[in-house]
Amino acid sequence: MTFHISLEDPGQPDVLKLLADGEAYGAALYPAESNHYLPIDALRAAHVRFVVARDDHGQAVGTGAIALNHGWAELKRMWVAPAARGRGLSRMLLANLEARATSAGIFVIRLETGIENHEALGLYERSGYIRREAFADYLPDPLSVFMEKTFRD
């Protein structure tokens, strides 16, 4: 199976379902104050690149976003439907978002994820992300892991 990743509007019904599934997963693991989701309107902001992965049948099976800031970007809303896992889609989404950041001249990407998101932590570590302290508006949280990757410009 092949996947197609492109910029899309996050408000489409099939995409909203994926986003809701990701939020439900987070809510089952963490209290509300430890979940940091960008709402739909924020995902549509000019500085955000929101991508959707679709399978050969056009079904939305993954999402991700990168928020471009001054000098750095933040990875947000990475989610792959359980039925599409194990095929390298998370790596493809991550690479797509990293390429969007670097092509915009941003060479530092940061993220926040939860301590129980073992698959995500493994993906990020294998992809060169290292742990760091809280950044931007985040407060230190024993349920959060903050990471960063620097690219050469």
N, CA, C and O atoms as a GROMACS GRO file, in nm:
protein
  612
    1MET      N    1   0.084  -0.119   0.000
    1MET     CA    2   0.000   0.000   0.000
    1MET      C    3   0.089   0.124   0.000
    1MET      O    4   0.189   0.130   0.071
    2THR      N    5   0.050   0.221  -0.078
    2THR     CA    6   0.123   0.347  -0.080
    2THR      C    7   0.037   0.454  -0.015
    2THR      O    8  -0.085   0.443  -0.006
    3PHE      N    9   0.105   0.558   0.030
    3PHE     CA   10   0.036   0.669   0.095
    3PHE      C   11   0.071   0.797   0.020
    3PHE      O   12   0.180   0.810  -0.035
    4HIS      N   13  -0.022   0.890   0.021
    4HIS     CA   14  -0.004   1.020  -0.043
    4HIS      C   15  -0.022   1.125   0.065
    4HIS      O   16  -0.126   1.130   0.130
    5ILE      N   17   0.078   1.210   0.084
    5ILE     CA   18   0.075   1.313   0.187
    5ILE      C   19   0.069   1.448   0.120
    5ILE      O   20   0.150   1.479   0.033
    6SER      N   21  -0.028   1.529   0.162
    6SER     CA   22  -0.040   1.663   0.103
    6SER      C   23  -0.102   1.759   0.204
    6SER      O   24  -0.163   1.718   0.302
    7LEU      N   25  -0.084   1.888   0.176
    7LEU     CA   26  -0.149   1.991   0.257
    7LEU      C   27  -0.299   1.983   0.234
    7LEU      O   28  -0.345   1.976   0.120
    8GLU      N   29  -0.374   1.983   0.343
    8GLU     CA   30  -0.520   1.979   0.332
    8GLU      C   31  -0.582   2.059   0.445
    8GLU      O   32  -0.516   2.095   0.542
    9ASP      N   33  -0.710   2.086   0.431
    9ASP     CA   34  -0.784   2.155   0.535
    9ASP      C   35  -0.817   2.056   0.647
    9ASP      O   36  -0.864   1.946   0.620
   10PRO      N   37  -0.792   2.095   0.773
   10PRO     CA   38  -0.819   2.003   0.884
   10PRO      C   39  -0.968   1.985   0.916
   10PRO      O   40  -1.003   1.899   0.996
   11GLY      N   41  -1.054   2.066   0.855
   11GLY     CA   42  -1.196   2.060   0.888
   11GLY      C   43  -1.278   1.959   0.809
   11GLY      O   44  -1.401   1.956   0.824
   12GLN      N   45  -1.216   1.878   0.728
   12GLN     CA   46  -1.289   1.777   0.651
   12GLN      C   47  -1.339   1.667   0.746
   12GLN      O   48  -1.270   1.632   0.841
   13PRO      N   49  -1.458   1.612   0.721
   13PRO     CA   50  -1.513   1.513   0.814
   13PRO      C   51  -1.421   1.395   0.843
   13PRO      O   52  -1.409   1.355   0.959
   14ASP      N   53  -1.356   1.338   0.743
   14ASP     CA   54  -1.270   1.222   0.769
   14ASP      C   55  -1.146   1.261   0.847
   14ASP      O   56  -1.093   1.182   0.925
   15VAL      N   57  -1.098   1.384   0.826
   15VAL     CA   58  -0.982   1.433   0.900
   15VAL      C   59  -1.022   1.466   1.044
   15VAL      O   60  -0.948   1.436   1.138
   16LEU      N   61  -1.138   1.527   1.060
   16LEU     CA   62  -1.187   1.556   1.196
   16LEU      C   63  -1.199   1.428   1.278
   16LEU      O   64  -1.172   1.428   1.398
   17LYS      N   65  -1.240   1.320   1.214
   17LYS     CA   66  -1.250   1.190   1.284
   17LYS      C   67  -1.112   1.146   1.332
   17LYS      O   68  -1.098   1.101   1.446
   18LEU      N   69  -1.010   1.157   1.247
   18LEU     CA   70  -0.875   1.121   1.289
   18LEU      C   71  -0.827   1.207   1.405
   18LEU      O   72  -0.771   1.156   1.502
   19LEU      N   73  -0.851   1.337   1.395
   19LEU     CA   74  -0.810   1.426   1.503
   19LEU      C   75  -0.882   1.392   1.634
   19LEU      O   76  -0.820   1.393   1.740
   20ALA      N   77  -1.010   1.362   1.625
   20ALA     CA   78  -1.086   1.323   1.744
   20ALA      C   79  -1.034   1.192   1.803
   20ALA      O   80  -1.028   1.177   1.925
   21ASP      N   81  -0.997   1.098   1.718
   21ASP     CA   82  -0.940   0.971   1.767
   21ASP      C   83  -0.810   0.996   1.841
   21ASP      O   84  -0.786   0.936   1.946
   22GLY      N   85  -0.726   1.083   1.789
   22GLY     CA   86  -0.600   1.117   1.856
   22GLY      C   87  -0.624   1.184   1.990
   22GLY      O   88  -0.554   1.156   2.087
   23GLU      N   89  -0.723   1.273   1.994
   23GLU     CA   90  -0.756   1.340   2.120
   23GLU      C   91  -0.812   1.240   2.222
   23GLU      O   92  -0.780   1.249   2.340
   24ALA      N   93  -0.894   1.147   2.178
   24ALA     CA   94  -0.949   1.046   2.268
   24ALA      C   95  -0.838   0.958   2.325
   24ALA      O   96  -0.840   0.922   2.443
   25TYR      N   97  -0.741   0.924   2.242
   25TYR     CA   98  -0.627   0.846   2.287
   25TYR      C   99  -0.552   0.922   2.397
   25TYR      O  100  -0.520   0.866   2.502
   26GLY      N  101  -0.524   1.050   2.372
   26GLY     CA  102  -0.455   1.132   2.471
   26GLY      C  103  -0.535   1.147   2.599
   26GLY      O  104  -0.479   1.144   2.708
   27ALA      N  105  -0.666   1.165   2.586
   27ALA     CA  106  -0.751   1.181   2.704
   27ALA      C  107  -0.755   1.055   2.789
   27ALA      O  108  -0.774   1.062   2.910
   28ALA      N  109  -0.738   0.939   2.726
   28ALA     CA  110  -0.736   0.813   2.802
   28ALA      C  111  -0.606   0.796   2.880
   28ALA      O  112  -0.600   0.720   2.977
   29LEU      N  113  -0.501   0.866   2.839
   29LEU     CA  114  -0.371   0.851   2.904
   29LEU      C  115  -0.337   0.962   3.002
   29LEU      O  116  -0.267   0.939   3.100
   30TYR      N  117  -0.387   1.084   2.976
   30TYR     CA  118  -0.342   1.201   3.050
   30TYR      C  119  -0.459   1.289   3.091
   30TYR      O  120  -0.564   1.288   3.027
   31PRO      N  121  -0.441   1.367   3.200
   31PRO     CA  122  -0.545   1.466   3.235
   31PRO      C  123  -0.547   1.578   3.131
   31PRO      O  124  -0.450   1.599   3.059
   32ALA      N  125  -0.656   1.649   3.126
   32ALA     CA  126  -0.676   1.754   3.024
   32ALA      C  127  -0.562   1.856   3.022
   32ALA      O  128  -0.521   1.900   2.914
   33GLU      N  129  -0.510   1.893   3.138
   33GLU     CA  130  -0.405   1.995   3.142
   33GLU      C  131  -0.272   1.946   3.085
   33GLU      O  132  -0.181   2.026   3.064
   34SER      N  133  -0.260   1.817   3.060
   34SER     CA  134  -0.138   1.763   3.001
   34SER      C  135  -0.154   1.733   2.852
   34SER      O  136  -0.061   1.682   2.789
   35ASN      N  137  -0.269   1.764   2.795
   35ASN     CA  138  -0.292   1.749   2.651
   35ASN      C  139  -0.288   1.887   2.588
   35ASN      O  140  -0.358   1.978   2.631
   36HIS      N  141  -0.206   1.902   2.484
   36HIS     CA  142  -0.182   2.034   2.424
   36HIS      C  143  -0.212   2.030   2.274
   36HIS      O  144  -0.121   2.032   2.192
   37TYR      N  145  -0.340   2.024   2.239
   37TYR     CA  146  -0.380   2.014   2.099
   37TYR      C  147  -0.407   2.152   2.042
   37TYR      O  148  -0.468   2.237   2.109
   38LEU      N  149  -0.363   2.174   1.920
   38LEU     CA  150  -0.404   2.296   1.850
   38LEU      C  151  -0.546   2.274   1.800
   38LEU      O  152  -0.573   2.172   1.737
   39PRO      N  153  -0.636   2.368   1.826
   39PRO     CA  154  -0.771   2.355   1.772
   39PRO      C  155  -0.774   2.375   1.621
   39PRO      O  156  -0.676   2.421   1.562
   40ILE      N  157  -0.885   2.340   1.558
   40ILE     CA  158  -0.898   2.345   1.413
   40ILE      C  159  -0.863   2.482   1.357
   40ILE      O  160  -0.789   2.492   1.259
   41ASP      N  161  -0.915   2.588   1.418
   41ASP     CA  162  -0.886   2.722   1.366
   41ASP      C  163  -0.736   2.752   1.370
   41ASP      O  164  -0.684   2.814   1.277
   42ALA      N  165  -0.666   2.708   1.473
   42ALA     CA  166  -0.522   2.730   1.483
   42ALA      C  167  -0.448   2.648   1.378
   42ALA      O  168  -0.343   2.690   1.329
   43LEU      N  169  -0.501   2.530   1.344
   43LEU     CA  170  -0.438   2.448   1.240
   43LEU      C  171  -0.450   2.511   1.102
   43LEU      O  172  -0.379   2.473   1.009
   44ARG      N  173  -0.541   2.607   1.088
   44ARG     CA  174  -0.560   2.677   0.962
   44ARG      C  175  -0.479   2.806   0.953
   44ARG      O  176  -0.484   2.875   0.850
   45ALA      N  177  -0.406   2.840   1.058
   45ALA     CA  178  -0.329   2.966   1.061
   45ALA      C  179  -0.222   2.966   0.952
   45ALA      O  180  -0.176   2.861   0.909
   46ALA      N  181  -0.185   3.084   0.909
   46ALA     CA  182  -0.090   3.099   0.799
   46ALA      C  183   0.046   3.038   0.828
   46ALA      O  184   0.115   2.994   0.736
   47HIS      N  185   0.086   3.034   0.954
   47HIS     CA  186   0.218   2.980   0.989
   47HIS      C  187   0.217   2.829   1.015
   47HIS      O  188   0.320   2.772   1.050
   48VAL      N  189   0.103   2.764   0.997
   48VAL     CA  190   0.091   2.620   1.021
   48VAL      C  191   0.075   2.547   0.889
   48VAL      O  192   0.000   2.590   0.801
   49ARG      N  193   0.147   2.438   0.876
   49ARG     CA  194   0.134   2.349   0.761
   49ARG      C  195   0.071   2.220   0.811
   49ARG      O  196   0.135   2.144   0.885
   50PHE      N  197  -0.052   2.194   0.772
   50PHE     CA  198  -0.126   2.076   0.815
   50PHE      C  199  -0.132   1.978   0.700
   50PHE      O  200  -0.179   2.011   0.591
   51VAL      N  201  -0.085   1.857   0.724
   51VAL     CA  202  -0.084   1.756   0.618
   51VAL      C  203  -0.171   1.637   0.656
   51VAL      O  204  -0.191   1.605   0.773
   52VAL      N  205  -0.220   1.573   0.551
   52VAL     CA  206  -0.303   1.452   0.566
   52VAL      C  207  -0.241   1.344   0.479
   52VAL      O  208  -0.202   1.368   0.365
   53ALA      N  209  -0.232   1.225   0.535
   53ALA     CA  210  -0.189   1.108   0.458
   53ALA      C  211  -0.313   1.030   0.419
   53ALA      O  212  -0.400   1.003   0.502
   54ARG      N  213  -0.320   0.996   0.292
   54ARG     CA  214  -0.432   0.918   0.241
   54ARG      C  215  -0.378   0.790   0.178
   54ARG      O  216  -0.268   0.787   0.123
   55ASP      N  217  -0.458   0.684   0.189
   55ASP     CA  218  -0.419   0.556   0.130
   55ASP      C  219  -0.459   0.553  -0.017
   55ASP      O  220  -0.508   0.652  -0.072
   56ASP      N  221  -0.438   0.439  -0.080
   56ASP     CA  222  -0.468   0.425  -0.224
   56ASP      C  223  -0.616   0.446  -0.256
   56ASP      O  224  -0.650   0.473  -0.371
   57HIS      N  225  -0.702   0.433  -0.156
   57HIS     CA  226  -0.846   0.450  -0.177
   57HIS      C  227  -0.893   0.591  -0.143
   57HIS      O  228  -1.012   0.620  -0.149
   58GLY      N  229  -0.797   0.679  -0.107
   58GLY     CA  230  -0.832   0.816  -0.074
   58GLY      C  231  -0.878   0.836   0.068
   58GLY      O  232  -0.922   0.946   0.104
   59GLN      N  233  -0.868   0.733   0.150
   59GLN     CA  234  -0.912   0.744   0.289
   59GLN      C  235  -0.803   0.812   0.372
   59GLN      O  236  -0.685   0.776   0.361
   60ALA      N  237  -0.841   0.908   0.455
   60ALA     CA  238  -0.747   0.974   0.545
   60ALA      C  239  -0.704   0.875   0.653
   60ALA      O  240  -0.787   0.819   0.724
   61VAL      N  241  -0.572   0.854   0.664
   61VAL     CA  242  -0.520   0.757   0.761
   61VAL      C  243  -0.414   0.816   0.852
   61VAL      O  244  -0.366   0.747   0.943
   62GLY      N  245  -0.377   0.942   0.832
   62GLY     CA  246  -0.277   1.004   0.918
   62GLY      C  247  -0.279   1.154   0.904
   62GLY      O  248  -0.320   1.208   0.802
   63THR      N  249  -0.235   1.222   1.010
   63THR     CA  250  -0.227   1.368   1.010
   63THR      C  251  -0.098   1.413   1.076
   63THR      O  252  -0.033   1.337   1.148
   64GLY      N  253  -0.064   1.536   1.051
   64GLY     CA  254   0.049   1.599   1.118
   64GLY      C  255   0.050   1.746   1.084
   64GLY      O  256  -0.003   1.789   0.981
   65ALA      N  257   0.112   1.824   1.170
   65ALA     CA  258   0.123   1.967   1.146
   65ALA      C  259   0.257   2.016   1.196
   65ALA      O  260   0.316   1.959   1.288
   66ILE      N  261   0.302   2.122   1.135
   66ILE     CA  262   0.422   2.191   1.181
   66ILE      C  263   0.388   2.339   1.189
   66ILE      O  264   0.343   2.400   1.092
   67ALA      N  265   0.410   2.396   1.307
   67ALA     CA  266   0.385   2.539   1.329
   67ALA      C  267   0.519   2.611   1.318
   67ALA      O  268   0.610   2.588   1.398
   68LEU      N  269   0.531   2.697   1.218
   68LEU     CA  270   0.654   2.769   1.192
   68LEU      C  271   0.659   2.895   1.278
   68LEU      O  272   0.569   2.979   1.271
   69ASN      N  273   0.762   2.907   1.358
   69ASN     CA  274   0.782   3.023   1.444
   69ASN      C  275   0.908   3.096   1.399
   69ASN      O  276   0.968   3.059   1.298
   70HIS      N  277   0.947   3.197   1.471
   70HIS     CA  278   1.069   3.271   1.437
   70HIS      C  279   1.190   3.191   1.485
   70HIS      O  280   1.220   3.188   1.605
   71GLY      N  281   1.259   3.126   1.392
   71GLY     CA  282   1.380   3.053   1.423
   71GLY      C  283   1.362   2.907   1.461
   71GLY      O  284   1.460   2.834   1.474
   72TRP      N  285   1.239   2.863   1.480
   72TRP     CA  286   1.214   2.724   1.514
   72TRP      C  287   1.071   2.688   1.476
   72TRP      O  288   0.988   2.776   1.452
   73ALA      N  289   1.043   2.559   1.472
   73ALA     CA  290   0.909   2.511   1.440
   73ALA      C  291   0.868   2.409   1.546
   73ALA      O  292   0.952   2.349   1.613
   74GLU      N  293   0.737   2.390   1.559
   74GLU     CA  294   0.686   2.291   1.654
   74GLU      C  295   0.602   2.187   1.581
   74GLU      O  296   0.512   2.221   1.504
   75LEU      N  297   0.633   2.063   1.606
   75LEU     CA  298   0.557   1.951   1.551
   75LEU      C  299   0.429   1.934   1.632
   75LEU      O  300   0.433   1.932   1.755
   76LYS      N  301   0.314   1.922   1.563
   76LYS     CA  302   0.184   1.909   1.630
   76LYS      C  303   0.097   1.806   1.558
   76LYS      O  304   0.117   1.779   1.440
   77ARG      N  305   0.004   1.751   1.629
   77ARG     CA  306  -0.108   1.670   1.576
   77ARG      C  307  -0.066   1.550   1.491
   77ARG      O  308  -0.136   1.515   1.396
   78MET      N  309   0.047   1.488   1.524
   78MET     CA  310   0.086   1.364   1.456
   78MET      C  311  -0.007   1.252   1.504
   78MET      O  312  -0.018   1.226   1.624
   79TRP      N  313  -0.070   1.187   1.409
   79TRP     CA  314  -0.159   1.076   1.443
   79TRP      C  315  -0.173   0.985   1.322
   79TRP      O  316  -0.194   1.033   1.210
   80VAL      N  317  -0.162   0.856   1.344
   80VAL     CA  318  -0.184   0.757   1.239
   80VAL      C  319  -0.291   0.661   1.288
   80VAL      O  320  -0.283   0.610   1.399
   81ALA      N  321  -0.391   0.637   1.204
   81ALA     CA  322  -0.498   0.543   1.238
   81ALA      C  323  -0.437   0.406   1.269
   81ALA      O  324  -0.345   0.364   1.199
   82PRO      N  325  -0.486   0.337   1.371
   82PRO     CA  326  -0.430   0.207   1.406
   82PRO      C  327  -0.421   0.109   1.289
   82PRO      O  328  -0.324   0.034   1.280
   83ALA      N  329  -0.518   0.109   1.200
   83ALA     CA  330  -0.517   0.014   1.087
   83ALA      C  331  -0.405   0.044   0.987
   83ALA      O  332  -0.369  -0.044   0.908
   84ALA      N  333  -0.349   0.165   0.990
   84ALA     CA  334  -0.243   0.202   0.895
   84ALA      C  335  -0.104   0.196   0.958
   84ALA      O  336  -0.004   0.228   0.893
   85ARG      N  337  -0.096   0.154   1.082
   85ARG     CA  338   0.034   0.151   1.151
   85ARG      C  339   0.118   0.032   1.106
   85ARG      O  340   0.066  -0.065   1.051
   86GLY      N  341   0.247   0.043   1.131
   86GLY     CA  342   0.338  -0.065   1.098
   86GLY      C  343   0.385  -0.065   0.954
   86GLY      O  344   0.446  -0.161   0.909
   87ARG      N  345   0.357   0.041   0.882
   87ARG     CA  346   0.394   0.050   0.739
   87ARG      C  347   0.486   0.167   0.710
   87ARG      O  348   0.509   0.201   0.594
   88GLY      N  349   0.539   0.230   0.814
   88GLY     CA  350   0.631   0.342   0.795
   88GLY      C  351   0.565   0.477   0.774
   88GLY      O  352   0.633   0.574   0.741
   89LEU      N  353   0.434   0.484   0.792
   89LEU     CA  354   0.364   0.610   0.766
   89LEU      C  355   0.405   0.720   0.863
   89LEU      O  356   0.419   0.835   0.822
   90SER      N  357   0.426   0.689   0.988
   90SER     CA  358   0.469   0.792   1.084
   90SER      C  359   0.601   0.852   1.042
   90SER      O  360   0.619   0.974   1.049
   91ARG      N  361   0.695   0.769   0.998
   91ARG     CA  362   0.824   0.820   0.950
   91ARG      C  363   0.805   0.909   0.828
   91ARG      O  364   0.871   1.012   0.815
   92MET      N  365   0.714   0.869   0.738
   92MET     CA  366   0.689   0.949   0.618
   92MET      C  367   0.627   1.084   0.654
   92MET      O  368   0.665   1.186   0.598
   93LEU      N  369   0.531   1.085   0.746
   93LEU     CA  370   0.470   1.210   0.790
   93LEU      C  371   0.574   1.301   0.854
   93LEU      O  372   0.581   1.420   0.823
   94LEU      N  373   0.655   1.244   0.942
   94LEU     CA  374   0.758   1.322   1.009
   94LEU      C  375   0.856   1.381   0.907
   94LEU      O  376   0.889   1.499   0.914
   95ALA      N  377   0.902   1.301   0.813
   95ALA     CA  378   0.996   1.349   0.711
   95ALA      C  379   0.932   1.460   0.627
   95ALA      O  380   0.999   1.557   0.593
   96ASN      N  381   0.806   1.446   0.594
   96ASN     CA  382   0.736   1.547   0.515
   96ASN      C  383   0.732   1.679   0.591
   96ASN      O  384   0.759   1.785   0.534
   97LEU      N  385   0.697   1.674   0.720
   97LEU     CA  386   0.688   1.795   0.799
   97LEU      C  387   0.825   1.858   0.822
   97LEU      O  388   0.839   1.980   0.819
   98GLU      N  389   0.927   1.775   0.843
   98GLU     CA  390   1.063   1.827   0.857
   98GLU      C  391   1.106   1.899   0.729
   98GLU      O  392   1.166   2.006   0.735
   99ALA      N  393   1.076   1.840   0.616
   99ALA     CA  394   1.112   1.902   0.488
   99ALA      C  395   1.039   2.035   0.470
   99ALA      O  396   1.098   2.130   0.416
  100ARG      N  397   0.916   2.044   0.512
  100ARG     CA  398   0.842   2.171   0.501
  100ARG      C  399   0.907   2.279   0.587
  100ARG      O  400   0.915   2.395   0.546
  101ALA      N  401   0.952   2.241   0.706
  101ALA     CA  402   1.018   2.338   0.794
  101ALA      C  403   1.151   2.384   0.734
  101ALA      O  404   1.178   2.504   0.726
  102THR      N  405   1.233   2.289   0.693
  102THR     CA  406   1.365   2.328   0.641
  102THR      C  407   1.354   2.406   0.511
  102THR      O  408   1.435   2.496   0.485
  103SER      N  409   1.254   2.374   0.428
  103SER     CA  410   1.238   2.450   0.304
  103SER      C  411   1.190   2.593   0.332
  103SER      O  412   1.204   2.681   0.248
  104ALA      N  413   1.135   2.615   0.451
  104ALA     CA  414   1.095   2.750   0.493
  104ALA      C  415   1.210   2.821   0.566
  104ALA      O  416   1.192   2.932   0.616
  105GLY      N  417   1.327   2.756   0.572
  105GLY     CA  418   1.442   2.818   0.636
  105GLY      C  419   1.450   2.798   0.785
  105GLY      O  420   1.522   2.870   0.854
  106ILE      N  421   1.376   2.702   0.836
  106ILE     CA  422   1.377   2.673   0.981
  106ILE      C  423   1.450   2.542   1.003
  106ILE      O  424   1.418   2.440   0.941
  107PHE      N  425   1.550   2.546   1.092
  107PHE     CA  426   1.637   2.431   1.110
  107PHE      C  427   1.636   2.375   1.252
  107PHE      O  428   1.722   2.295   1.288
  108VAL      N  429   1.539   2.418   1.334
  108VAL     CA  430   1.520   2.362   1.468
  108VAL      C  431   1.373   2.325   1.480
  108VAL      O  432   1.286   2.410   1.462
  109ILE      N  433   1.346   2.199   1.512
  109ILE     CA  434   1.209   2.153   1.532
  109ILE      C  435   1.197   2.101   1.674
  109ILE      O  436   1.281   2.024   1.721
  110ARG      N  437   1.093   2.144   1.742
  110ARG     CA  438   1.067   2.103   1.880
  110ARG      C  439   0.932   2.034   1.887
  110ARG      O  440   0.847   2.049   1.799
  111LEU      N  441   0.914   1.957   1.993
  111LEU     CA  442   0.787   1.891   2.013
  111LEU      C  443   0.764   1.860   2.160
  111LEU      O  444   0.858   1.858   2.240
  112GLU      N  445   0.640   1.836   2.192
  112GLU     CA  446   0.599   1.788   2.323
  112GLU      C  447   0.515   1.665   2.300
  112GLU      O  448   0.427   1.664   2.214
  113THR      N  449   0.543   1.560   2.375
  113THR     CA  450   0.460   1.440   2.372
  113THR      C  451   0.452   1.385   2.513
  113THR      O  452   0.520   1.433   2.603
  114GLY      N  453   0.370   1.285   2.532
  114GLY     CA  454   0.350   1.230   2.666
  114GLY      C  455   0.443   1.114   2.696
  114GLY      O  456   0.491   1.045   2.606
  115ILE      N  457   0.467   1.092   2.824
  115ILE     CA  458   0.558   0.986   2.868
  115ILE      C  459   0.508   0.847   2.834
  115ILE      O  460   0.586   0.753   2.827
  116GLU      N  461   0.377   0.832   2.813
  116GLU     CA  462   0.320   0.701   2.780
  116GLU      C  463   0.311   0.676   2.630
  116GLU      O  464   0.269   0.568   2.588
  117ASN      N  465   0.349   0.772   2.550
  117ASN     CA  466   0.344   0.757   2.404
  117ASN      C  467   0.473   0.689   2.356
  117ASN      O  468   0.554   0.751   2.287
  118HIS      N  469   0.491   0.564   2.394
  118HIS     CA  470   0.615   0.492   2.369
  118HIS      C  471   0.649   0.482   2.220
  118HIS      O  472   0.766   0.497   2.183
  119GLU      N  473   0.550   0.456   2.136
  119GLU     CA  474   0.577   0.447   1.992
  119GLU      C  475   0.626   0.580   1.938
  119GLU      O  476   0.721   0.584   1.860
  120ALA      N  477   0.562   0.688   1.979
  120ALA     CA  478   0.602   0.821   1.933
  120ALA      C  479   0.743   0.854   1.984
  120ALA      O  480   0.826   0.903   1.907
  121LEU      N  481   0.769   0.827   2.110
  121LEU     CA  482   0.902   0.855   2.164
  121LEU      C  483   1.009   0.777   2.088
  121LEU      O  484   1.115   0.831   2.057
  122GLY      N  485   0.982   0.651   2.057
  122GLY     CA  486   1.076   0.571   1.980
  122GLY      C  487   1.100   0.629   1.842
  122GLY      O  488   1.214   0.637   1.796
  123LEU      N  489   0.992   0.670   1.775
  123LEU     CA  490   1.004   0.732   1.642
  123LEU      C  491   1.092   0.856   1.648
  123LEU      O  492   1.184   0.871   1.568
  124TYR      N  493   1.064   0.943   1.743
  124TYR     CA  494   1.138   1.068   1.751
  124TYR      C  495   1.285   1.043   1.785
  124TYR      O  496   1.374   1.105   1.727
  125GLU      N  497   1.311   0.952   1.878
  125GLU     CA  498   1.450   0.923   1.914
  125GLU      C  499   1.525   0.862   1.795
  125GLU      O  500   1.639   0.900   1.769
  126ARG      N  501   1.463   0.768   1.725
  126ARG     CA  502   1.527   0.708   1.607
  126ARG      C  503   1.550   0.811   1.497
  126ARG      O  504   1.639   0.795   1.413
  127SER      N  505   1.469   0.917   1.497
  127SER     CA  506   1.479   1.021   1.394
  127SER      C  507   1.574   1.134   1.434
  127SER      O  508   1.586   1.233   1.361
  128GLY      N  509   1.640   1.121   1.547
  128GLY     CA  510   1.740   1.219   1.586
  128GLY      C  511   1.696   1.327   1.684
  128GLY      O  512   1.771   1.421   1.709
  129TYR      N  513   1.577   1.315   1.739
  129TYR     CA  514   1.531   1.412   1.837
  129TYR      C  515   1.592   1.379   1.973
  129TYR      O  516   1.603   1.262   2.010
  130ILE      N  517   1.630   1.484   2.045
  130ILE     CA  518   1.686   1.465   2.179
  130ILE      C  519   1.598   1.537   2.280
  130ILE      O  520   1.530   1.635   2.248
  131ARG      N  521   1.602   1.488   2.401
  131ARG     CA  522   1.520   1.548   2.508
  131ARG      C  523   1.578   1.682   2.549
  131ARG      O  524   1.699   1.704   2.546
  132ARG      N  525   1.488   1.770   2.587
  132ARG     CA  526   1.525   1.904   2.628
  132ARG      C  527   1.426   1.952   2.734
  132ARG      O  528   1.331   1.882   2.766
  133GLU      N  529   1.448   2.071   2.786
  133GLU     CA  530   1.356   2.129   2.884
  133GLU      C  531   1.232   2.183   2.813
  133GLU      O  532   1.227   2.191   2.690
  134ALA      N  533   1.133   2.219   2.892
  134ALA     CA  534   1.011   2.278   2.837
  134ALA      C  535   1.047   2.403   2.757
  134ALA      O  536   1.148   2.468   2.785
  135PHE      N  537   0.966   2.436   2.658
  135PHE     CA  538   0.993   2.550   2.572
  135PHE      C  539   0.864   2.628   2.550
  135PHE      O  540   0.755   2.582   2.582
  136ALA      N  541   0.879   2.748   2.494
  136ALA     CA  542   0.766   2.836   2.461
  136ALA      C  543   0.676   2.852   2.584
  136ALA      O  544   0.724   2.884   2.693
  137ASP      N  545   0.545   2.830   2.567
  137ASP     CA  546   0.451   2.850   2.676
  137ASP      C  547   0.429   2.726   2.761
  137ASP      O  548   0.348   2.728   2.853
  138TYR      N  549   0.500   2.618   2.732
  138TYR     CA  550   0.485   2.496   2.810
  138TYR      C  551   0.548   2.514   2.948
  138TYR      O  552   0.650   2.580   2.964
  139LEU      N  553   0.484   2.452   3.046
  139LEU     CA  554   0.540   2.445   3.180
  139LEU      C  555   0.596   2.305   3.200
  139LEU      O  556   0.547   2.210   3.138
  140PRO      N  557   0.696   2.290   3.284
  140PRO     CA  558   0.743   2.155   3.314
  140PRO      C  559   0.626   2.070   3.362
  140PRO      O  560   0.543   2.116   3.441
  141ASP      N  561   0.619   1.947   3.313
  141ASP     CA  562   0.508   1.857   3.344
  141ASP      C  563   0.566   1.716   3.353
  141ASP      O  564   0.629   1.670   3.258
  142PRO      N  565   0.547   1.648   3.465
  142PRO     CA  566   0.604   1.512   3.476
  142PRO      C  567   0.544   1.414   3.376
  142PRO      O  568   0.597   1.304   3.360
  143LEU      N  569   0.434   1.450   3.310
  143LEU     CA  570   0.371   1.363   3.211
  143LEU      C  571   0.415   1.397   3.068
  143LEU      O  572   0.376   1.330   2.973
  144SER      N  573   0.497   1.502   3.053
  144SER     CA  574   0.541   1.546   2.920
  144SER      C  575   0.689   1.517   2.898
  144SER      O  576   0.770   1.516   2.991
  145VAL      N  577   0.721   1.493   2.771
  145VAL     CA  578   0.858   1.484   2.724
  145VAL      C  579   0.873   1.590   2.616
  145VAL      O  580   0.794   1.597   2.522
  146PHE      N  581   0.975   1.673   2.631
  146PHE     CA  582   1.004   1.778   2.535
  146PHE      C  583   1.127   1.735   2.457
  146PHE      O  584   1.224   1.686   2.515
  147MET      N  585   1.123   1.754   2.325
  147MET     CA  586   1.233   1.709   2.240
  147MET      C  587   1.263   1.814   2.134
  147MET      O  588   1.183   1.904   2.108
  148GLU      N  589   1.382   1.800   2.074
  148GLU     CA  590   1.427   1.895   1.972
  148GLU      C  591   1.522   1.825   1.876
  148GLU      O  592   1.595   1.734   1.913
  149LYS      N  593   1.518   1.871   1.752
  149LYS     CA  594   1.612   1.824   1.650
  149LYS      C  595   1.662   1.947   1.575
  149LYS      O  596   1.584   2.034   1.537
  150THR      N  597   1.793   1.952   1.554
  150THR     CA  598   1.853   2.062   1.479
  150THR      C  599   1.906   2.008   1.348
  150THR      O  600   1.973   1.904   1.344
  151PHE      N  601   1.875   2.079   1.241
  151PHE     CA  602   1.921   2.044   1.106
  151PHE      C  603   2.029   2.145   1.068
  151PHE      O  604   2.029   2.258   1.117
  152ARG      N  605   2.120   2.105   0.982
  152ARG     CA  606   2.220   2.198   0.932
  152ARG      C  607   2.157   2.282   0.822
  152ARG      O  608   2.081   2.232   0.739
  153ASP      N  609   2.189   2.411   0.823
  153ASP     CA  610   2.135   2.496   0.716
  153ASP      C  611   2.229   2.511   0.601
  153ASP      O  612   2.196   2.579   0.504
   0.00000   0.00000   0.00000
